[in-house]
């Protein structure tokens, strides 16, 4: 528990801010995180840190594409291309999706042997 001053405000763009200044001499480990913050009508403020996001690790990659399996056990194929390469999109999408599909097939064949 710490004694201090909590200043609440709203920025010009409509976002809320909260600053806490401790009035005691305290030695803590510095930290930063993403929090859910609830400000109640009676002035109480509750903060709960959100768990870190677990990102999917790509199993197979190509130039503009990747295949990964999510935490929900679903397969995800991701493809991205710059807007100025729109004419090349169909060819690159088919080529890279086919290349990743071939890698998956080879992996399945190796597991069956």
VEXMI-953301 format. One record per atom (N, C-alpha, C): residue number from 1; residue in one letter; y, z, x. Coordinates in pm, 1 decimal, m for minus. Layout:
BEGIN
+-----+---+----------+----------+----------+
!   k ! r !        v !        w !        u !
+-----+---+----------+----------+----------+
! NUM ! a !        Y !        Z !        X !
...
+-----+---+----------+----------+----------+
***
This chain:
BEGIN
+-----+---+----------+----------+----------+
!   k ! r !        v !        w !        u !
+-----+---+----------+----------+----------+
!   1 ! x !   m117.8 !      0.0 !     85.2 !
!   1 ! x !      0.0 !      0.0 !      0.0 !
!   1 ! x !    123.6 !      0.0 !     89.4 !
!   2 ! x !    220.6 !    m78.3 !     49.3 !
!   2 ! x !    344.0 !    m89.6 !    126.3 !
!   2 ! x !    463.5 !    m70.8 !     34.3 !
!   3 ! x !    566.6 !     m7.3 !     85.4 !
!   3 ! x !    693.1 !      0.1 !     13.3 !
!   3 ! x !    782.3 !   m112.1 !     63.8 !
!   4 ! x !    854.5 !   m175.3 !    m27.1 !
!   4 ! x !    941.8 !   m283.4 !     13.7 !
!   4 ! x !   1019.3 !   m339.7 !   m103.3 !
!   5 ! x !   1085.2 !   m452.2 !    m78.9 !
!   5 ! x !   1166.0 !   m520.1 !   m180.0 !
!   5 ! x !   1106.4 !   m656.8 !   m209.0 !
!   6 ! x !   1087.9 !   m687.5 !   m336.0 !
!   6 ! x !   1036.8 !   m817.5 !   m377.6 !
!   6 ! x !   1150.5 !   m892.7 !   m444.5 !
!   7 ! x !   1181.7 !  m1008.6 !   m391.6 !
!   7 ! x !   1286.6 !  m1092.4 !   m448.4 !
!   7 ! x !   1221.7 !  m1213.3 !   m512.5 !
!   8 ! x !   1249.1 !  m1234.4 !   m640.1 !
!   8 ! x !   1196.7 !  m1349.1 !   m714.2 !
!   8 ! x !   1310.1 !  m1444.0 !   m744.0 !
!   9 ! x !   1283.4 !  m1573.8 !   m741.1 !
!   9 ! x !   1387.7 !  m1670.8 !   m769.3 !
!   9 ! x !   1331.3 !  m1804.6 !   m810.1 !
!  10 ! x !   1420.5 !  m1894.3 !   m846.7 !
!  10 ! x !   1383.3 !  m2030.6 !   m883.7 !
!  10 ! x !   1471.7 !  m2125.1 !   m802.7 !
!  11 ! x !   1408.1 !  m2221.1 !   m736.7 !
!  11 ! x !   1481.0 !  m2320.2 !   m657.4 !
!  11 ! x !   1546.5 !  m2423.4 !   m748.6 !
!  12 ! x !   1632.8 !  m2506.3 !   m691.4 !
!  12 ! x !   1701.6 !  m2609.8 !   m768.9 !
!  12 ! x !   1604.8 !  m2709.4 !   m831.8 !
!  13 ! x !   1488.7 !  m2730.6 !   m768.2 !
!  13 ! x !   1390.8 !  m2825.7 !   m821.9 !
!  13 ! x !   1298.2 !  m2761.8 !   m925.4 !
!  14 ! x !   1322.6 !  m2635.4 !   m961.5 !
!  14 ! x !   1244.9 !  m2569.2 !  m1064.9 !
!  14 ! x !   1126.2 !  m2489.1 !  m1015.0 !
!  15 ! x !   1095.7 !  m2497.0 !   m886.1 !
!  15 ! x !    983.7 !  m2420.9 !   m831.0 !
!  15 ! x !   1025.0 !  m2275.0 !   m809.8 !
!  16 ! x !    930.8 !  m2185.8 !   m829.6 !
!  16 ! x !    957.9 !  m2042.8 !   m814.8 !
!  16 ! x !    927.9 !  m1998.1 !   m672.5 !
!  17 ! x !   1001.8 !  m1897.2 !   m627.9 !
!  17 ! x !    978.5 !  m1839.4 !   m496.2 !
!  17 ! x !    969.3 !  m1687.7 !   m509.6 !
!  18 ! x !    898.0 !  m1626.5 !   m417.8 !
!  18 ! x !    889.2 !  m1481.1 !   m409.6 !
!  18 ! x !    891.3 !  m1442.4 !   m262.7 !
!  19 ! x !    978.3 !  m1350.2 !   m227.5 !
!  19 ! x !    987.6 !  m1299.7 !    m90.5 !
!  19 ! x !    970.7 !  m1148.9 !    m94.4 !
!  20 ! x !    882.1 !  m1096.5 !     m8.3 !
!  20 ! x !    861.3 !   m952.9 !      1.6 !
!  20 ! x !    905.4 !   m907.6 !    139.0 !
!  21 ! x !    990.8 !   m805.9 !    143.9 !
!  21 ! x !   1033.0 !   m749.3 !    271.0 !
!  21 ! x !    988.3 !   m604.3 !    274.8 !
!  22 ! x !    908.3 !   m573.6 !    372.4 !
!  22 ! x !    852.0 !   m440.2 !    387.0 !
!  22 ! x !    958.8 !   m345.1 !    443.1 !
!  23 ! x !    961.2 !   m224.1 !    391.4 !
!  23 ! x !   1056.0 !   m123.2 !    438.2 !
!  23 ! x !    991.8 !    m23.9 !    534.5 !
!  24 ! x !    869.7 !    m51.7 !    577.8 !
!  24 ! x !    797.0 !     38.3 !    667.1 !
!  24 ! x !    764.4 !    m34.5 !    797.1 !
!  25 ! x !    730.4 !     42.1 !    898.9 !
!  25 ! x !    679.3 !    m16.7 !   1023.3 !
!  25 ! x !    528.7 !    m28.1 !   1008.6 !
!  26 ! x !    480.8 !   m151.1 !   1000.1 !
!  26 ! x !    338.5 !   m176.0 !    975.0 !
!  26 ! x !    289.6 !   m278.1 !   1076.6 !
!  27 ! x !    164.6 !   m265.2 !   1117.5 !
!  27 ! x !    102.8 !   m363.3 !   1205.9 !
!  27 ! x !    m12.1 !   m428.1 !   1129.4 !
!  28 ! x !      3.1 !   m555.1 !   1093.9 !
!  28 ! x !    m97.5 !   m630.9 !   1018.8 !
!  28 ! x !   m131.9 !   m758.3 !   1093.2 !
!  29 ! x !   m249.5 !   m813.7 !   1062.6 !
!  29 ! x !   m283.3 !   m946.6 !   1112.2 !
!  29 ! x !   m209.1 !  m1049.0 !   1026.5 !
!  30 ! x !   m145.5 !  m1145.9 !   1091.3 !
!  30 ! x !    m75.1 !  m1250.8 !   1017.4 !
!  30 ! x !   m176.4 !  m1336.9 !    943.6 !
!  31 ! x !   m137.7 !  m1388.8 !    828.2 !
!  31 ! x !   m226.3 !  m1474.8 !    750.7 !
!  31 ! x !   m143.8 !  m1570.3 !    665.8 !
!  32 ! x !   m208.0 !  m1676.3 !    624.1 !
!  32 ! x !   m150.4 !  m1766.8 !    525.4 !
!  32 ! x !   m265.4 !  m1817.1 !    440.8 !
!  33 ! x !   m237.0 !  m1856.8 !    319.2 !
!  33 ! x !   m342.7 !  m1902.7 !    230.6 !
!  33 ! x !   m283.8 !  m1960.4 !    104.0 !
!  34 ! x !   m371.3 !  m2003.3 !     18.0 !
!  34 ! x !   m332.2 !  m2053.4 !   m112.5 !
!  34 ! x !   m368.0 !  m1945.0 !   m213.9 !
!  35 ! x !   m272.5 !  m1908.2 !   m295.6 !
!  35 ! x !   m290.4 !  m1795.7 !   m386.1 !
!  35 ! x !   m262.2 !  m1834.2 !   m530.3 !
!  36 ! x !   m329.9 !  m1766.8 !   m621.0 !
!  36 ! x !   m293.3 !  m1769.5 !   m762.2 !
!  36 ! x !   m198.4 !  m1651.6 !   m779.4 !
!  37 ! x !    m77.6 !  m1677.9 !   m830.2 !
!  37 ! x !     22.5 !  m1573.5 !   m846.2 !
!  37 ! x !     55.4 !  m1560.6 !   m993.7 !
!  38 ! x !     50.9 !  m1437.6 !  m1042.0 !
!  38 ! x !     87.5 !  m1410.5 !  m1180.6 !
!  38 ! x !    205.0 !  m1314.0 !  m1181.1 !
!  39 ! x !    313.7 !  m1355.1 !  m1243.1 !
!  39 ! x !    428.1 !  m1267.3 !  m1262.8 !
!  39 ! x !    430.2 !  m1224.1 !  m1408.8 !
!  40 ! x !    423.0 !  m1094.4 !  m1431.2 !
!  40 ! x !    417.6 !  m1041.2 !  m1567.4 !
!  40 ! x !    558.6 !  m1007.6 !  m1617.2 !
!  41 ! x !    571.7 !   m993.2 !  m1748.3 !
!  41 ! x !    701.8 !   m964.4 !  m1808.8 !
!  41 ! x !    759.5 !   m831.2 !  m1764.4 !
!  42 ! x !    671.7 !   m736.8 !  m1729.5 !
!  42 ! x !    720.7 !   m604.9 !  m1687.9 !
!  42 ! x !    760.8 !   m600.3 !  m1540.8 !
!  43 ! x !    754.3 !   m716.3 !  m1471.3 !
!  43 ! x !    795.5 !   m722.8 !  m1331.9 !
!  43 ! x !    681.4 !   m712.2 !  m1232.9 !
!  44 ! x !    562.7 !   m682.5 !  m1279.7 !
!  44 ! x !    448.0 !   m675.0 !  m1189.1 !
!  44 ! x !    410.4 !   m814.7 !  m1141.6 !
!  45 ! x !    370.3 !   m824.7 !  m1015.8 !
!  45 ! x !    328.1 !   m951.5 !   m958.1 !
!  45 ! x !    188.9 !   m931.3 !   m899.4 !
!  46 ! x !     95.9 !  m1019.3 !   m937.8 !
!  46 ! x !    m41.7 !  m1011.5 !   m890.4 !
!  46 ! x !    m74.9 !  m1139.0 !   m814.2 !
!  47 ! x !   m131.0 !  m1122.5 !   m695.1 !
!  47 ! x !   m167.3 !  m1237.8 !   m612.4 !
!  47 ! x !   m314.8 !  m1229.8 !   m577.5 !
!  48 ! x !   m385.8 !  m1342.3 !   m597.6 !
!  48 ! x !   m526.9 !  m1351.3 !   m563.1 !
!  48 ! x !   m546.3 !  m1476.2 !   m479.5 !
!  49 ! x !   m604.8 !  m1460.1 !   m360.5 !
!  49 ! x !   m625.4 !  m1576.1 !   m273.6 !
!  49 ! x !   m735.1 !  m1664.8 !   m330.5 !
!  50 ! x !   m709.8 !  m1794.4 !   m330.8 !
!  50 ! x !   m809.7 !  m1891.2 !   m376.3 !
!  50 ! x !   m906.5 !  m1919.3 !   m262.0 !
!  51 ! x !  m1034.9 !  m1943.2 !   m293.4 !
!  51 ! x !  m1129.7 !  m1975.6 !   m185.9 !
!  51 ! x !  m1094.4 !  m2108.8 !   m120.6 !
!  52 ! x !  m1129.5 !  m2120.7 !      6.4 !
!  52 ! x !  m1104.0 !  m2245.4 !     77.9 !
!  52 ! x !  m1181.7 !  m2358.8 !     14.0 !
!  53 ! x !  m1120.9 !  m2475.8 !     10.4 !
!  53 ! x !  m1186.4 !  m2593.5 !    m44.6 !
!  53 ! x !  m1295.5 !  m2639.9 !     51.1 !
!  54 ! x !  m1412.9 !  m2662.8 !     m2.8 !
!  54 ! x !  m1523.1 !  m2713.8 !     78.2 !
!  54 ! x !  m1524.3 !  m2865.6 !     63.7 !
!  55 ! x !  m1496.0 !  m2934.0 !    171.4 !
!  55 ! x !  m1489.6 !  m3079.5 !    167.3 !
!  55 ! x !  m1628.2 !  m3139.3 !    190.6 !
!  56 ! x !  m1651.3 !  m3251.0 !    124.0 !
!  56 ! x !  m1777.0 !  m3322.8 !    143.4 !
!  56 ! x !  m1778.8 !  m3384.6 !    283.3 !
!  57 ! x !  m1891.5 !  m3374.1 !    351.2 !
!  57 ! x !  m1907.9 !  m3435.6 !    482.0 !
!  57 ! x !  m1971.1 !  m3573.2 !    463.5 !
!  58 ! x !  m1909.4 !  m3674.6 !    519.5 !
!  58 ! x !  m1961.9 !  m3809.8 !    507.5 !
!  58 ! x !  m2097.6 !  m3819.3 !    578.0 !
!  59 ! x !  m2194.6 !  m3875.0 !    507.3 !
!  59 ! x !  m2327.1 !  m3895.0 !    564.7 !
!  59 ! x !  m2332.8 !  m4029.7 !    635.7 !
!  60 ! x !  m2274.4 !  m4130.7 !    572.1 !
!  60 ! x !  m2263.9 !  m4263.9 !    631.7 !
!  60 ! x !  m2119.3 !  m4309.5 !    621.4 !
!  61 ! x !  m2072.5 !  m4378.2 !    725.7 !
!  61 ! x !  m1934.8 !  m4429.0 !    729.3 !
!  61 ! x !  m1934.5 !  m4576.6 !    766.8 !
!  62 ! x !  m1828.4 !  m4643.6 !    720.2 !
!  62 ! x !  m1799.1 !  m4778.8 !    764.7 !
!  62 ! x !  m1648.3 !  m4782.6 !    787.1 !
!  63 ! x !  m1590.6 !  m4900.3 !    809.2 !
!  63 ! x !  m1448.1 !  m4909.6 !    840.5 !
!  63 ! x !  m1360.4 !  m4845.5 !    733.7 !
!  64 ! x !  m1380.4 !  m4880.4 !    607.1 !
!  64 ! x !  m1296.1 !  m4831.9 !    498.2 !
!  64 ! x !  m1374.6 !  m4754.3 !    393.8 !
!  65 ! x !  m1500.2 !  m4722.9 !    420.1 !
!  65 ! x !  m1584.9 !  m4663.1 !    318.3 !
!  65 ! x !  m1667.4 !  m4549.0 !    376.1 !
!  66 ! x !  m1708.5 !  m4459.5 !    286.2 !
!  66 ! x !  m1798.9 !  m4352.4 !    327.4 !
!  66 ! x !  m1884.2 !  m4310.1 !    208.7 !
!  67 ! x !  m1998.3 !  m4251.9 !    239.3 !
!  67 ! x !  m2089.9 !  m4200.0 !    138.6 !
!  67 ! x !  m2114.2 !  m4053.3 !    170.8 !
!  68 ! x !  m2098.8 !  m3967.9 !     70.2 !
!  68 ! x !  m2120.9 !  m3825.3 !     90.6 !
!  68 ! x !  m2189.3 !  m3766.5 !    m31.6 !
!  69 ! x !  m2245.2 !  m3647.4 !    m12.7 !
!  69 ! x !  m2304.3 !  m3575.9 !   m125.0 !
!  69 ! x !  m2220.8 !  m3450.9 !   m147.4 !
!  70 ! x !  m2177.7 !  m3431.2 !   m272.9 !
!  70 ! x !  m2091.8 !  m3318.9 !   m305.1 !
!  70 ! x !  m2168.3 !  m3190.0 !   m325.2 !
!  71 ! x !  m2094.0 !  m3081.7 !   m341.9 !
!  71 ! x !  m2153.3 !  m2950.9 !   m368.5 !
!  71 ! x !  m2231.2 !  m2951.9 !   m499.5 !
!  72 ! x !  m2195.6 !  m3044.0 !   m589.5 !
!  72 ! x !  m2262.8 !  m3056.3 !   m719.4 !
!  72 ! x !  m2386.9 !  m3145.1 !   m711.9 !
!  73 ! x !  m2427.7 !  m3181.8 !   m589.4 !
!  73 ! x !  m2546.6 !  m3264.4 !   m563.5 !
!  73 ! x !  m2531.9 !  m3407.3 !   m616.8 !
!  74 ! x !  m2409.7 !  m3451.8 !   m640.7 !
!  74 ! x !  m2383.9 !  m3589.5 !   m680.6 !
!  74 ! x !  m2343.2 !  m3669.1 !   m557.4 !
!  75 ! x !  m2374.2 !  m3799.0 !   m558.3 !
!  75 ! x !  m2339.2 !  m3887.4 !   m447.7 !
!  75 ! x !  m2203.1 !  m3949.2 !   m474.5 !
!  76 ! x !  m2118.9 !  m3956.7 !   m370.6 !
!  76 ! x !  m1984.8 !  m4012.1 !   m382.4 !
!  76 ! x !  m1966.2 !  m4123.2 !   m280.0 !
!  77 ! x !  m1923.1 !  m4240.8 !   m328.9 !
!  77 ! x !  m1889.5 !  m4354.2 !   m243.2 !
!  77 ! x !  m1738.7 !  m4367.6 !   m247.9 !
!  78 ! x !  m1673.6 !  m4362.9 !   m132.6 !
!  78 ! x !  m1528.2 !  m4371.1 !   m125.3 !
!  78 ! x !  m1490.1 !  m4496.2 !    m47.7 !
!  79 ! x !  m1395.6 !  m4571.8 !   m104.0 !
!  79 ! x !  m1346.6 !  m4693.8 !    m38.9 !
!  79 ! x !  m1195.8 !  m4696.3 !    m52.7 !
!  80 ! x !  m1125.3 !  m4725.1 !     56.0 !
!  80 ! x !   m979.2 !  m4736.5 !     48.3 !
!  80 ! x !   m933.7 !  m4854.4 !    133.8 !
!  81 ! x !   m825.8 !  m4914.9 !     89.2 !
!  81 ! x !   m772.8 !  m5032.8 !    157.6 !
!  81 ! x !   m623.4 !  m5039.1 !    130.1 !
!  82 ! x !   m547.2 !  m5080.6 !    229.3 !
!  82 ! x !   m402.8 !  m5095.0 !    211.7 !
!  82 ! x !   m371.4 !  m5199.3 !    105.1 !
!  83 ! x !   m260.1 !  m5179.3 !     38.5 !
!  83 ! x !   m219.3 !  m5269.1 !    m69.5 !
!  83 ! x !   m197.8 !  m5412.7 !    m20.3 !
!  84 ! x !   m148.6 !  m5428.0 !    102.6 !
!  84 ! x !   m122.0 !  m5562.8 !    153.2 !
!  84 ! x !   m249.3 !  m5639.6 !    190.3 !
!  85 ! x !   m367.4 !  m5577.4 !    177.6 !
!  85 ! x !   m494.0 !  m5644.5 !    207.0 !
!  85 ! x !   m572.3 !  m5674.0 !     78.6 !
!  86 ! x !   m502.5 !  m5687.1 !    m32.1 !
!  86 ! x !   m567.6 !  m5707.3 !   m161.8 !
!  86 ! x !   m657.9 !  m5829.9 !   m162.7 !
!  87 ! x !   m618.9 !  m5937.3 !    m95.4 !
!  87 ! x !   m700.0 !  m6059.5 !    m94.1 !
!  87 ! x !   m835.9 !  m6035.0 !    m26.9 !
!  88 ! x !   m840.9 !  m5943.7 !     68.6 !
!  88 ! x !   m963.3 !  m5915.1 !    142.7 !
!  88 ! x !  m1050.0 !  m5810.1 !     73.6 !
!  89 ! x !   m999.1 !  m5746.6 !    m31.2 !
!  89 ! x !  m1070.6 !  m5635.3 !    m94.0 !
!  89 ! x !  m1210.7 !  m5671.3 !   m141.3 !
!  90 ! x !  m1230.9 !  m5779.3 !   m219.1 !
!  90 ! x !  m1367.6 !  m5807.1 !   m265.9 !
!  90 ! x !  m1468.4 !  m5824.7 !   m152.7 !
!  91 ! x !  m1429.5 !  m5899.5 !    m50.0 !
!  91 ! x !  m1521.8 !  m5925.6 !     60.9 !
!  91 ! x !  m1551.9 !  m5797.9 !    137.8 !
!  92 ! x !  m1448.9 !  m5719.1 !    168.2 !
!  92 ! x !  m1469.7 !  m5595.8 !    244.3 !
!  92 ! x !  m1548.0 !  m5493.0 !    163.4 !
!  93 ! x !  m1519.3 !  m5483.9 !     35.2 !
!  93 ! x !  m1589.9 !  m5387.0 !    m49.1 !
!  93 ! x !  m1738.8 !  m5419.7 !    m56.0 !
!  94 ! x !  m1772.0 !  m5545.5 !    m80.0 !
!  94 ! x !  m1912.1 !  m5586.3 !    m88.7 !
!  94 ! x !  m1982.0 !  m5567.3 !     45.9 !
!  95 ! x !  m1917.3 !  m5607.7 !    155.7 !
!  95 ! x !  m1978.7 !  m5597.4 !    288.3 !
!  95 ! x !  m2004.4 !  m5452.2 !    326.9 !
!  96 ! x !  m1905.2 !  m5366.7 !    306.6 !
!  96 ! x !  m1920.3 !  m5228.3 !    349.0 !
!  96 ! x !  m2012.9 !  m5149.6 !    256.8 !
!  97 ! x !  m2009.3 !  m5177.8 !    126.6 !
!  97 ! x !  m2102.2 !  m5111.8 !     34.2 !
!  97 ! x !  m2245.1 !  m5154.0 !     66.4 !
!  98 ! x !  m2264.3 !  m5281.6 !     97.7 !
!  98 ! x !  m2397.8 !  m5329.9 !    134.4 !
!  98 ! x !  m2445.9 !  m5265.9 !    264.5 !
!  99 ! x !  m2357.2 !  m5253.2 !    361.0 !
!  99 ! x !  m2395.0 !  m5192.7 !    489.1 !
!  99 ! x !  m2437.2 !  m5046.8 !    469.6 !
! 100 ! x !  m2363.1 !  m4973.6 !    388.0 !
! 100 ! x !  m2399.1 !  m4833.4 !    362.8 !
! 100 ! x !  m2528.4 !  m4826.0 !    283.2 !
! 101 ! x !  m2548.4 !  m4916.7 !    186.8 !
! 101 ! x !  m2673.3 !  m4918.9 !    110.2 !
! 101 ! x !  m2792.7 !  m4946.0 !    202.2 !
! 102 ! x !  m2776.4 !  m5035.0 !    300.3 !
! 102 ! x !  m2884.0 !  m5062.5 !    396.2 !
! 102 ! x !  m2916.8 !  m4937.9 !    479.3 !
! 103 ! x !  m2813.8 !  m4863.4 !    517.7 !
! 103 ! x !  m2836.0 !  m4740.3 !    594.1 !
! 103 ! x !  m2913.7 !  m4639.8 !    509.5 !
! 104 ! x !  m2881.0 !  m4629.4 !    380.8 !
! 104 ! x !  m2952.3 !  m4537.6 !    290.9 !
! 104 ! x !  m3097.5 !  m4581.0 !    277.9 !
! 105 ! x !  m3121.2 !  m4710.6 !    261.3 !
! 105 ! x !  m3258.8 !  m4760.5 !    251.2 !
! 105 ! x !  m3339.1 !  m4729.9 !    377.0 !
! 106 ! x !  m3281.1 !  m4752.4 !    494.3 !
! 106 ! x !  m3350.0 !  m4722.2 !    620.2 !
! 106 ! x !  m3383.7 !  m4573.2 !    628.4 !
! 107 ! x !  m3291.1 !  m4489.3 !    585.8 !
! 107 ! x !  m3313.7 !  m4344.0 !    587.3 !
! 107 ! x !  m3429.3 !  m4306.4 !    494.0 !
! 108 ! x !  m3433.0 !  m4366.6 !    376.1 !
! 108 ! x !  m3541.2 !  m4338.2 !    281.1 !
! 108 ! x !  m3676.5 !  m4383.2 !    335.5 !
! 109 ! x !  m3678.1 !  m4499.8 !    399.7 !
! 109 ! x !  m3803.4 !  m4551.3 !    457.2 !
! 109 ! x !  m3851.6 !  m4459.3 !    568.5 !
! 110 ! x !  m3759.5 !  m4410.6 !    652.9 !
! 110 ! x !  m3797.4 !  m4320.1 !    761.5 !
! 110 ! x !  m3853.9 !  m4188.2 !    707.0 !
! 111 ! x !  m3798.1 !  m4139.2 !    597.5 !
! 111 ! x !  m3846.0 !  m4013.5 !    539.1 !
! 111 ! x !  m3985.1 !  m4029.7 !    477.5 !
! 112 ! x !  m4017.6 !  m4149.5 !    428.8 !
! 112 ! x !  m4147.0 !  m4172.9 !    364.3 !
! 112 ! x !  m4259.1 !  m4187.0 !    467.2 !
! 113 ! x !  m4224.7 !  m4220.0 !    589.9 !
! 113 ! x !  m4328.0 !  m4241.7 !    692.1 !
! 113 ! x !  m4374.5 !  m4113.4 !    753.8 !
+-----+---+----------+----------+----------+
***
